[in-house]
């Protein structure tokens, strides 16, 4: 709160040049109450997305007042649910309500103060209203606030939030206003217990939204308190340092509250901000040598201990030089400093907040030459030279309450006043002055005088043009995803007080980081605790800029910051330094080579830019270097040195194009992770997925790419024998009785590219086939927890068949090769000597080695070779259940009989049945070249992540042997969520209605799903027509209990009924039946549910589901 240019601050007397403010009345003392405090559930508060997302009847009993033991502050009334959530929810969203009317001021303020739920966007509306004519409308606002308080109204938390928001936008309005002024005459407590309760809630939530809201309030209160102190000092007796407010005033009230709350916050930045508020209270006029001020504080000055002011004065020479060199005249070098912001950028600050950004190449860095300074100093009147002696010697006017250093400020003022009276100009020769020994305020006067002199005596260049908001937004958010909240967040995090805190705690100038690096790292600090910051400080101290740069990975993984610190705790500094350098190198490459690399992808289509996808792909690959090391070292317990060495080795073998494709796949794979519900749009992937698929078709690109997937734990062999992941479109036809190609052709739209979403693509074979058949008319996306590949196909591709045939002297038929491959992979998977058992155990150790590295197949084959000649039986892939529900394999493949039927097969098994000989027949190639997996366009994650998708996006969803692994309520929840994602005429077909082996059929869950949807219809939460049907087909031999028609697939569609289309294309033996016809009493005459499974479990569950009557509200509660 230091003076603007042209004003002077007297520390001992009233200055007539300053605007005079009326003295305020004493405010009543803040008194304790005897109300019994209660408890608020903070964890529950954190989880709530929106106040409107809760059932209204639940609001009345979830929240009450904070407990004194937990909160440590005064509270006198019950903290209602809306009061606890109102502020955070209000400021968390910038969305304007639909059809928001053009409110006038009276209406806006009534909405800010009335006792009802806040309307979203109202604070933004107030800001917009003021922005039309800031000076005039702020006056109107002050008048209205005065009226509001005079009528006996208290300050509410939402009104305080609105004032704080406006205060944070002073730069935008280009006015300096103090909206608390109307409250000073109030003969009541300005911060009632309810408001303090609310602030305490924000102080404990530790979410980004709550913390930003509180930062704004603390900024507002601190600035106001400092201004009030200055006014009180100017307008009151010297003995009353608190001015008209007195010891009972608002300042004392707020400081007492701050002293308690600083001990309660879990948040590092908030703790710093509370301390800043307390530091503003430091005002020491006694010259006590034992007094210890905060480091860098301006002694004996109101607000001199505030970080913003400490930073501005500490860098005032740099600021003055940049301002003078570039003819920037706004304010002065303290109120409006110009400082380096980042490599290539400088920023103009106002009120401690970043206002304008300049590109460095537009700025001049030299204010004046030494020769010019000497010439100007030589022109000074010799009679004025005494000022140099005065600044070095004793003060002329000594006041016992002001230090000698600060008293020299009066010397400067008197000198400049005399110079002005005689119309003499004076340029201070700073080489003759020990600036370091002067009070910073005295130095500020000297530098400001020189700055004005330069502006008057030197031909100045035109002030530089600032870059547009869009231009610097590209630097802050190079990946394009940004919003107004994020831009405000950056401006706050780069405020002067935050710069000081950053440099104090991390011993690194913030301007050494790029704008992008600053935003990501400072955003990471937002929710960190004081304890966590200590770990971060140690990390930065050891790893410097490269360590800090690693936080760019937060752009793609919100948990990356903590993972980086965990990794640093576990591995030695040399290894950590090595991997951080690799990350930094990859980022540098992405920033400098994306444009040229994009041209390699776009050789056939120069009209389309792929630069953004290339840039992101390389950055994601860089992030994965760190995250893969974390997973392998922290979660899998691997040797850190070996992990780092292997990671670096993989990077050295990758080409830039392979890195790009790998990263692009990873970005797609993580599309739904850590996203807000209903926030992701699939169509954003259209172009990128096409290019990835094209690149993966290059034979030399896939193996290295699959290796990267393996290192991330996202590529694995099948975990069980009955898994059939090499399913193509024929598998879908077998399960549905329907040709998917015919269906996609029938549903294709010539006007737009539709979206097809597959659950559980296995190895991606069917997806690859669809891509080749749909002629680009569909955006084809798939989702799986990881990419699985079949071991039989893998083993088959690893055997050197010509070499083996040459050794045995006879050709092996395709059938022989298939039998041998099938036997080998099953012996690999099953515990030794258990292949004949119905209920066997898996050899998990061998399977884990394969999952970690497919090249382990050579050693594994050598290990199993000795038992191969004795293998006579292996299981088939058909499984069933015993009477306890355990998976068993009663169907066998007779290897002994196969050898008797084929001498070639018998000779081949005998030949490879030796540990030394078998590897002679393993192909000499990278095993990753043999992995039958097709990963393009696959999202990796649990199927429940589809909640992150925006509603009504998917035109066709399919699934085979995938969502069947969701059971009971989880399965119902999935169906409800999937229906929400279907477009207005979307269709979903999946075999999830049937367990893989026919053990159970999910008809009961389908009925419950319909009940849930009907409840949504009844309550106005859905306005579409729902169609649910079941495809019936013949039971699978050896699996289904009933061999005649059983439920094979569930069909769900919105608005449009596709039953006729599906029925006309079903294979013989299949039919489609509406679910209600299948399970109704009338339907049971036509279709007997009782005999569907061996245990009767399906009928039992169905009867339970049909017997439960639940009203719509209960159904919605279940859904929530």
N, C-alpha and C positions, 0 to 999 in steps of 0.2 A: 504493500500500500504506500509506495513512495510517490513523491510528487511528479506531476507531469511537467513537461518543459514550460518554463515561464512562471512557475510557482515556486515559492520558498517555504520551507518549514521552519518555524521558530520552535525551539524546544522549551523556551522559558517564558514566552509571552504570546498573546494572540496576534496573529498576522492578518491584517485587513485584506490582503490579496486573496485569501482563501474564502471559498463559499462558506457562509455562516449558517449553521444548522441550529434549530431551536433545541434548547435543553429538554431532555426527556424526563418524565416523572419517574420516581423510584418504582421499581416493580416489586410486587409483593413477594415475600420470601416463599421459596418452594418448600412445602411442608410434607412430612411423612404422613401416610395414612395407615390405618390399622386394618385395611382390607387384607383378607387372607389370600396370599398368592397361590396360584395353581400352576400346573405344568403344561407346556406346549410340546408336542411331538415334532422335533426338528427333522428327524429322518423322514417322517411322512410329508412334511412340508417340502423337502427336497424332491420328492418323487412326483409331486403333483405338476402336471403339465400346464393346466389351465384351471382357473376357478370354475369355469363353466363345464368342465369335464366331470365334475362330481355330481351325483344325484342330489337334488336339492334337499331332500329330507335328511341327508347325512351331514349337512353343514352345521346343524345346531349343536352337535355334541362332540365334534372332533377336536376343537381347540378351546383353550381357556388361557388365563393369564400366565405369564412366565413366573417360575418360582424364584424367590429371592436367593435361595442357596445356589441355584444354577446361574441366575442372571446377574445378581448383585446390583440391581437398580430398583428405583422406586416405581411401584405400580399400584394403581388404586382401583382399577376396574377390570372386569373380565375382558380378555382379548378375544373378540369374536373372530370367527373363521375368516370372514372377508377382510377384517382389519389386518390379520396376520399375513394374508396373501396379496392384498390389494396392490401394494406398492411394487413388489417384485413382478407380479404378473403384468401390471400396467406398463412398466418400463421395459419389460422383456420383449414386447412386441411393438413394432412400428406400424402394424396394419391398421388402416382406417376402417371403421365399420362401413358396411354397405350403405349407400345412399345417405352419407353423413350430411346434414343440412349445413348451410353457411351460418354458423352460430355468430351471434353478437357477443360482446364481452360479458354482458349480464348473464346470458345463458351459459356461457362457458364456465364462469365462476360459480354459478349455482350447481353445475355438474361437478365441479371440483370440491364443493363443500357439503353437498347434500348427503344424507345418510342412506346411501344405497350403493349397490355395486357400481364401480367405476366403468364408464364406457370406454372401450379400447380406442386409442388414438386421440383422446381429448387433450392431452398435454401437447401433442403435435399440432392439434388444431389451434391451441392457444398461441403456440410459437408462430404458426402461419399467420394468424390474425395480427400479431404484433409486427411481423415482418413487412406488412403493407406500408406502415408509416411508424417506424420504431419510436422516434422521440415523442410524437403526439400520443400514440397508443400506450406507451409505458406510463405517461402522465395519467391517462385515464385509468390504467390498472392500479396505480398508486392511490388514486382517489377512491376507487372501488374497494380496495383492500382496507383503506382507512375506515370507510363506511361499515365494512363487514366487521371489523374489530370493535368499532364504537358501539355496534349493536350487541356487544357482549359475546360474540362468537370466539371460540378457541381456535388456535392454529391446528389444523388437522394434518395428518401425515401426508395426505395426497396434495394438499395445498402447499406444504413444505416441499414436496417432491417437484411440484410445478415451478416453484420459485427457484429451486436448485437447478432445474433443467434450463430455465431461462438464463440464470446466471452463467451456466456453462456455455451459453450461446452469445455472450457479449460481443465476441468477434463478428458473429454473423449480423448482429443488429447495429454494429459500429457505434454503440452508445455505452456510456458508463452509468449504470443505474444501481440503486440499492433498494431492492423491493421489500426489505424488512423495515424500512423507515416508518411506514404507517403503523407498525406494531409497537413502536417505542413508547407511545403515549398510553398504551393499554395498562389499566390498573388491574392486571391479572397475570398469572403465570403464563409466559409465552410458550413454554414447552410443557404442556400438561402431561400427566403420567401416561396417557394413551399414546402420545407421540414418542415418548421415551421407550415405551414398550415396543413400538414398531421399529424404532432404530435398533434396539437390542436384537430383535428378530433378524433384521438384515445383517447385523454384525456376526451372527452365528451360522447363518445358512451356508456361507462359503460356496455359493454358485456364482457363475460369471455375472448373471443378471443382477442378483442381489448386491454383489460387491460393487458393481458399477453404479448402481443407484445410490449406495451409501457413499461412495467416493464423491459423487456430485453434491450430496448433502453436506459432507464434511468440508468440501471446498467452499461451499456457500456460507456455512456457519463460521468457518475460520476467517474468511475475507471480511465478513460482516463484523466479527468481533474485533479484528484489528482496526477496521475503520471506526468502530465505535470508540475504541481506546484513543485513537488519534483525536477524534472529536471531543471526547471527554477531557483530554489533556489540554486541548486548545481553548476550550470554553469553560474550564473550571479552575478552581484554586489549585496551586501546585501541590498542596497537601493531599488533595484527593486525586490520586492517580487513576482511579476508575471513572472519573468524571461523573456525569449525572446518574450513572447506573448504580454506583455504590457497591459495597460488598454483597448486597442482597440482589444484585442485578442479574440480568440474563447471562452475562459473561461468566460470572461466578457459578451460576447454575449449570451452564453447559460444561465448564471445565471440571466441575465436580463429577459430572456424569462421565466425561471422557476419561478421567482417572480410574473410574471403575471399569468402564468398557474395554479399555486397552488390555486389561488382564483377561478378558473373556474371549476375544476374537481368536479363531484358529488360523486366520489368514495373514500371511506375511505382509502383503501390501497394505491391508487395512491397519495392521499394527503400526506400520510406518506412518500412515496417514493420521491415526489417532495421536501419535507422538508429535506430528507436525502441528496439530491443533494445540497440544499442550505446550510445545515450544513457542508458539505465538504468544503465550502468556508471559514469557520471560521478559521482564523490563527492569533493569537494574541501574539505578542511578548512584548507588553508593560505590565509592571507589575503594572497594575492599579487595586487597591483593589475594585474599584466600578464595575469592569467588571464582568458580570455574564455569565458564560459558560453554555451550555447545561448540564443537570445533567449526570454525569458519563463521560463527555468528557475529553479527554487527552489534557490538556492545552498546547499551544505553539507547537503543532505538526500538520503537514499537514495531513488532513484526520482524525484528532483526534476526530472530532465531528460526524463522520459517525457511524451509529448504529452498523454496522458489526464489526468495530474496538472496539467500546465501549464494546460490548458483549464479544469479544474474550479476552480483557484484564481483564474484570471483573471476568472471569471464568478461568484465566490462571493457578491458583494453582491447580484446579481440573483437568485441561487438562494436566498439566505437570506430575501430579501424575499418571494418567491413561496411558500416553505415556511411562513413565519410567517403570511402572510396567509391561508393555506388550511389551517392546522392539520395539515400533513403532518409526521409525527414520525418516520418511518422513518429510522434512521441519523442522519446530520447533513448539513449543506449541502455538505460536501465528498465524503463517501462516497456520499451519495444526493442529488445536486443535482437541483433542478427547474428546467428551463430552457425558454424558448420553442423550439418544435420546427418550426412552420410557421405560416403565417397561420391563426389560429383554433385552434391546438393548442399544448399544452405537454407535456413529457415528464419522467417521473421516471427517473433513471438509477441503476443499482447496479453497482458494480465497473466503471464506465466504459461499461456497455452499457445500451441503452434497455430499460427494464422495463415501464413503464406510460405510457399516453397519456391525456391529459385534453383535453376540449374547452375552449377558452378561455372560452366563455360560462358555464362551470361554475366558473371560477376567479375569485377576487378578486385584484386587482392592487395593493391598498393594504394593507400590513401594519398600520401604525399612523399616526395623524395626528401632525403636528408638535406639536400641543398635548399629546397623550398622552405623547410622548417627553419633552417638557419637564417634565411633571408627574412622570414616573417618575424622571428624573434629579434632580429637586429633592428626592425622598425619600431619596436616597443619604445615608449617614452622612458628615458632613463630614470625619471622620477618614480616610476612604478616598480623599479627593480627590487625595492624593499620587500616585496611579497615573498621572494625566495627565502630571505632571511627569516621572515615571520613564520613561514611554514616549517622551517627547521628548528627555530628557537622556541622560547616560552610563548604562551598565548598572551594576547593583549588583555582580553577580558576573561577573568577566571571566575567561574561559578562553581561553588563547592559541589553542586549536584550533577555537574557534567564533567566528563573526563577531559584532560588537556587535548587529547587527540580530536575528540568530537568538537571541542570548543573552537578549534581552528576552522570549523565550518563557518563560524561567525566572521572570522577574519576574511575568508574568501568572499562571503556575501557583502561585507562592508567594502572590500576592495572593488568588487564588480559594480556595486552601487555607485561608488565614486567615479569609476571609469565611465559608467553610463552617463553620469551627470556632466562630465567634462567631454563626452563624446570621443573618448580615446578608446582605441581597440588594443587588445593585448593578447598575444599568443604565448602560452606557457611552453617554455623549453623544458620538456619532461626529463631531459638528461641532467638538468640542474636540480631535479627534485627527487628525493628518495620516496617514490610512490609506495613502496612496500611498508614504509614506516608511518604512512598517513592512514587516518580512518577512511574506510572505503567510501563514505559519503563525501569526504573532502576530495578524494581522487575523482569521484563521479562529477563534481562540479568543475574540476580542472579539465577533464576530458570533454565534458559537454561544451564548455566554453571554446575549446579548440575545434570541436566539430562544427560549431556555428561559424567560427572564423574561416575554416576551410570552405564551407558552403558559400561564404560571401566573397572570398578572395581567389578562388580557383575555378577555372572554367570546368563546369561539371558535365559529366555525361548524362544522358537521359536515364532516369531510374530504370533498373532492369524490369522486364516483364516477368511476372510469376507464371509458373506453369499452371495449366488448368487442372481442375480437380480430376478430370478424366485421365490426364497425363500422369499425375502422380499416383492415382489409383492403380494404374497399370504396374507401377513400380512396387506398390504395397502388395498388390494381389496379382502377380504375373500369371496365375492360372485362371483368372477371370471371375472366380466366385467371390463376390463381395457384396456388402450391404451397408446401409447408413450406420447401423450399430457398430459394425467393424471399423468403419472410418472414424467414428467418434472415439471408439476404444483406442485406436492408434494415437489419435491426437492427445488423449489423456495420458497414455503410457509414454508419450514423448514430451510431456510437459516439463517445465524446468525442475519442478520438485522431483519428478520421477527420474530425470537424468541424473540429478545429484544422488538420489538413493542408489541408482544402478552403479554409478561410478564409485560410490563409497563402499558398496558391498562386493563388487566384482572386480574392482581395481582395473577397469578397462573403460576408455572413453567411448561413449555410445556412438559417436560419429565415425568410429572405425568400422562399424557394421553397416551393411547395405540396408536400405529401407525394408526390404523383404525379411532380412535376418532379424532386424529389430522387432518387426511386428510379431513374428513367430516366437521369438524368445520371450519378449515381454508378455505376450499372451499366455505363455506357459506359467509365468510368475503369478498370474491373476488368482489362481486357486491354491497356490502352494502355502504350506504351513511354515511357521518359523523354523521348526525342526528340519523340514525338508530343504529349506534354503541353505542351511549349513552344509548339507551334503552337496548341494549344487555349487556353493562357493568353493569347496574343495576341488570339485571336478573342473571348474573353470580355471582355478589357480594352477592345476596340473596341465590342462590341455589348451588353455588360451583360446584364441579366436577359432581354431578348428573345432574345438570342443563345443563352443557356443554355436558354431555354424550347423552342427549336427541337429539342432533343434528345428531346422527347416523341415525335418521329417514329420513334424507335427502337422504339416499341411495335409498329410495323407493318413495319419494315425494319431488320434488324440492321446493315446497312451504312450506314444513314442518317447516323450521326455522322461517319464519314470523308468521306462525300459533301458534307456541309455544310462541312467544313473545306476540302475541295478547291475548292468553289465560292467560298468567301471569299478564297482565294488568288488567284483569277482575275478577280474583279470588284472594282470600286472600292467603298469603304466606303459612299458614299451609296446606291448600288444595292442593296448587301447589306442595309443598314439598312431600305430600303424593302420588300424582300421578306420580311424577318424580321417587320416590322410587320404585313404582310398575313397571315403565318402566325399570329402572335399574335392578331390580330383574329378569324380563323376559329376558333381554339381557344376564345377567349372566348365567341364566339357558340354554339359547340357546348355549352359547359358551362352556359350560361344559358338556352338556347332549345330544347333537344332535346325536352323534355316537351311543350311547346306545338306544336312542329312535328310531332311524332309523331301528334298528334290529327288533323292534316290528312290523313295517310296512312290513319288508322284510322277515318274518318268512318262507314263502313258496318259496323264491327265494334268496338264499344267494349269488348269482353271481352278483346281481345288487345292486349298492349302491344308497340309497335314502337319504344319509346323507345331501347332499347339499339342497335338497328340504325341509327336516325337519328343517334345520338351517334357511333357508329363511322364511319358514312358521312361525316359532316362532318369528323371528324378525319383520315380517310384522304384526303379531298379537300385538307385543309390540308397534309398531308404531301406530296401530289403537287405542290403549288405549288413546294416546295423541290426535290423530286426531278426534276421536269420541267425546271426551270431548270438543274439540274446536267447533265442529259443533253444539253440543247441547247447549253449553253455549253462544257462539258468534252468531250463526245463528238462533238458535231456542229460545234463551233467557231463557233457563231453569235455575233453581236455582243451582249455582255452587256446593254447599255443597252436595245437593242431587245427582247431576250428579256424583261427585267423589265417593260418598258412593255406589251408584248403580253399578258403573264401577268396583270398588274393589270387591263388592259382586259377580258380574258375574265371575270375574277372580278366586275367591275362589272356585266357583262351577265347573269350567272347569278342565278337566283332561289335562295333557300334550298333549295327542293325539288329543283332541278336539281343543286345541289351535293351534296345528300344522295344522290341516285340515282347520280351519278357516283362518289362515294366508295364506296357500297355495291357497285357493279360492280367497282371497283378492288380492294376487299377480296376479293371472290369471285375475281377474276382472279389475285390473288396468293396464293390459298389454299394452294397447294402449294410456294411458293417459301420457301427457307430454313427448311424444317421437317425434323425428324428422321424417318427412315424409319418407316412404320407408325404415325404419330401423328395423322393428320387424319381426322376423321369427317365424311363428306359430309352426313349428315342434319342437321347443325347449320345448313345453308344453306336448308333447306326453306322456312321462313317468309320469310326475307329475299328469296329468289329470286322467290317469288310476288309480293311487294309491288313489287319492282323491275320485274318484267314488266308489272304493272298500270300503273305510272307511265310506263313507256316507251311505252305505247299512247297516251299523251296526245300529240297531234301537236306541241304547242309545246315539248315537253321533249326530243325526240330530237336535233334539230340541234345544240343547244348541248352535249349530251352527247357526240355524235360528234366535235365540235370538241375536247373535252377528250381523247378517245382519240387523236386525231391529234397533239396536242401531246406526248403520251407515246410516240408512235411505234408505237401499237398498232392503227392503222387504216390500211389501204393498199389500193391498187388491185391487181388480179391482176398478178403479176410476169411471167407468160408467157402467150402466146396460147392454149395448149392447156389452161390452168387453167379449170375450169368450177365456179366457186364459188357460182353461183346455183342450186345443185342443191336441189330439193325432194324430197319423198318419192318422186316419180316416178323420180328419178335412182337412188334405192336399188332400186326395183323393176327398173329397167333393168339394174343391176349384179348384183343377187342373184337376180332372178326371183321376188322375194318382197315382198309388201305389208307394210311395217313396221307399218301401222295394225292389220292383222289379227293380226300377231304380238304386239303390245303388249296387244291385247284378250285374246288367248288366255293370256298370261302374267300378266295383272293379278291381284292378290290383294285380295279385298274386305275382308280383315282389316287390311292394312297398306299403306302407300304405298311402292311399290318404287322402286329407283334405276336410272335409265337414264343411261348415260354415252356420249357421242358424241365420237369423235376426228375432228378436222378438220371443223368445221361449216360451213366456207366463210363465207358472209355471214350464216349463221344462219337461212336460209329454211326448211330442213327442220325445224329445232328449233321455229320459230314455228308451223309447220303441225302438228307433233306436239302442242304445247301446246294447240292449239285442238281436237284430236281425242281426247286421252287423258282428258279429263274429270277432271283433277286426281288421277288414280290413280297418277301417276308423278312422282317428283322428277327433273326433266330437267336434267342438267348436260352441258356440252360443253367441249372443250379444244382450243386452237389456239395456235400461236406468235404469231399476231395475227389480228385480224378483217379478212378480205379482202372486197372488194366487186367485182362485175363492172362493167367499164367500158362495155359495150354498154348495159346498163340505166341506168347513170349518165348517159351522153351522151343517151340517148333522153329521159330526164326533164329534161334541161337545154335541149332544143330547144323553142322556142315554135312548135309545129306549126301552129296556126291562123294565126299571123302569117305564117309561111312560105307556107302555102297561099294566103293572100290575095295575097301578092306575086307568086306564079307563076300565079295565076288558075285553079288546078285542085286538086282534092282528092288527097291522098296516101293510098293504101291502107295498112293495117297492115303488109302485106308490104313496101311501099315504105319505110315508116318504119324497119322492122327492117333492111333492106339498107343504108340510109343511115347508121343508127347503127352498124352493124357495120363499115362502111367507115371511118367517122370514127375510131372508137377504135383500129382497127388501124393506121391512118396515124399516129395519135398515138404508138403504142407502137413502131413500126418505124422504123429509120433512113430518112431521106428517099431516095426512089427505089429502095427495095429490096423493095417489097411483092410483086413478081413472083418473087423468088428463093425457092428451096427452103430454103436455109440463110442466113437473114438475121441482122442484128444489131439489138438493141433500142436505142432512143433513151433511154439511161439518164438523161440530163439532164432531159428532159421528164417522165419517170416519177417522178424524185425530186421535182420541183417539185409534181407532183400529190399525191404521198404527204405532203409537208409541208403542202399546203393545196389541197383540191379546188377552191377558187375560182380557182386558176390556170388552170382549163380555158378561161376566156375568152381569155386571152392566147395560150394554146397553140393554140386553134382558129384564131385570127387568123394565127398563124405558119404553119400547115399549109394554110390556105385556097388560096393560089395554085397548089398542086400538085393539088388535088382534081379539076379538069376533066380532067387527064391520067391519072388513075388508071384502069386498065382491069382489073387483077387484084389481088385480096387473098387471103391464105391462109384456109383454113377452120380450125376448131379441132382438126381431126384431125391428129395428128402420127405420125411413124414414125421409124425409125432408118436411117442409111446403114450401109455395111459396116464403119465404124469406131465405130459406136455413137452418133454424133452425132444429136441430134434434128433432124429436117427436116420440112418441110411440103410434101408433094407434091400434096396436094389443094387445089384453088383455087376461089375464087368469082369468076365472070366478071362484073365490073361493067359492062363494055362491052355485053355481051349483055343484061344487066338493063336498061340505059338504052334499048336498042333496043326492048325489050318493054314499057317503061313510059315514055311521054312525060313523065308527071308527075315521075318520078324524075330523068329527064334534065334537066328544067327546074330542079328543086330543087338538083341538084349544080352546075349552071351559076350559079345565083343565089348560092349560098354560096361559090363559088370566088373570092372576093375578100376581102382582109384587112379592109377597112373594112365591107363589107356583112355579113359572116358574124355579127358580134356583134349586129347588129340582130335576129337570130333566136335569140339565146341568152336564155333566160328571165331576167327581172329578179328573181332571188330568191337567197337564200343557197344556195350549191352544196351545203352540208351537208344541206339539205332534200331534195336529190335523190339522196343516197347510199343505195343499197338495202342496208342492213345492219341486223341485228337482234341486238344484243349481249347480251341478258339471260342471266344464268346461265352465262357463258363464262369458263373459267379460262384465263388467258394463260400459256403456258410450253411448254417442250419436253415431249414425251410421256413422257420418262424420269422426269419429276417425279412420276409416279403412284406411285413407290416411297414417297412420303410418306403415301399413303392407308393407313388401317388395313386389315388383311386382311379378306376375305370381306364386302365391303360392296356390290359392284356386282351387280345382278340381271341387267341386260342391257347389253352394250357393243356399239356398232356403229361402223363407220367406212367411208368411201368416199374414195378418192384422198387418203389422209392418212398413215397409218402405212406406206404403201408407200414413203415416202421414208427409211425406215430399212433399212439393208442389212446382210447377212451376220450377224456375231456380234451386232451391235447390235439387229438385228431379233429374233434368238432371245432375247436378254436381255429385250426388251420383251414377248415372248409369255409368258415365264416369270413376269415381274412381273405382267402382266395376269391371268394365271391365278390368282395368289395373291390378287388383289383381288376375284375373282368370289366371290359368295356360295356357300353349300353346294349350291345348285342353279342357279348362275349360267350365263349363256350369252353367248358372244362371237361376233359375225359381222362380218367385214370383207373387203374386196376386196384386202387387202394381199398375198395370195398371187400376185397378178398385177401386173406392171409396168403403168403406165398405158397404154402403147402395145403391150402384148403382147411386149415385147422379151425378157422372162425371166419364169419362174414359180418361186416360192420353195418348191418341194416339198422340196428338200434341207434347207432351213432348218427346215421343218416336221418332218422326220424327226429332225433334231438336237434340236429342242424336245422331242419325245417321249422321246428318249434321256435328256435332262436330267430330265424329270419322272419317268421310271422309276427313275433313280438316286436321286431324292428318296424315292420309295416304298420302295426297297430299304433305305435308311438310316434309315427311320422319320421322315423329315422331312415326309411328306405322307401323309394317310390317306383320300384321296378317290379315287373312280373317275374317270379322265379319259377323255373321249370327244373324238376329233378326226376331223373329216370335211371334205370338200371339195364345194362346189356347182359342178357343171359346167354351162356354158351355151355357146351359140353364140358364136363369135368375132366381134369388132366389125369391120365392114367397114373396110378400110384400115388397121387397126391390128394385129390378131392375124394371125400367119402362117397358122394353120389356121382355117378358117371353121366347121368342125364343132365339136363340144364341146371347150372348153378350161376349165382351172380359173378360176372366176370369184370365188369367195369361200372363205375358211377359216372353219370352224365349230368352236368349242371349248366344251365344257360340263363341269361338275363333277357327278358322281354321276348326274344324270338325263340320259338320252339323248333329245335332241329331234329326232332324224332323222326319225321318223315324222310328228311334227307339222309339221316343215318341208316334208317331201316332199308331204304332203297339201295344202299351200298354194302350191307352186311353180307358176309359169307354165309354159305349154307350151314345150318345148325345154330345160328345166332338169331336173337330177336331182342328188341328194345321194349321195355315196359315201364310205364310211369311208376315211381316209387309208391305213391299212394295206392295204386291198383295192386301192387305186389304185396303190401303188408296190411291192407285193410281186411276186415272180416270177410268181405265179399271176395277179395282177391285170394284168400287162403283156400277157397274152393278150387281155384284154378292152379294154385301153386302152394305146395306143402312145404312150409319153412321148417317143420319139425324134423325132417330127416336130412337136413343140409349137412350137418357135421356129426361126427361120431359121438360127441358128448352131449349134444342138445344145448350147448352153450349159446348158440345164436338165437334160438327160440326164447330161451330164458331171458336174455338181455333185451330182446325185442319186446316181450311182454312187460318187463319192468319199465321200459321207456314209454310204452303206450299207456301204462297205468298211472304214470305220474302226471298230475295236472298242475301246471305252474303258470301263474299269471305273468303278464308282459313285463311288469316291473322287476319281478324276480329274475326273469330271463335276461333282462338287460344288466342286472347286477352281476349275473354269472359272466356275461360277455365282458364286462369291465374288469 
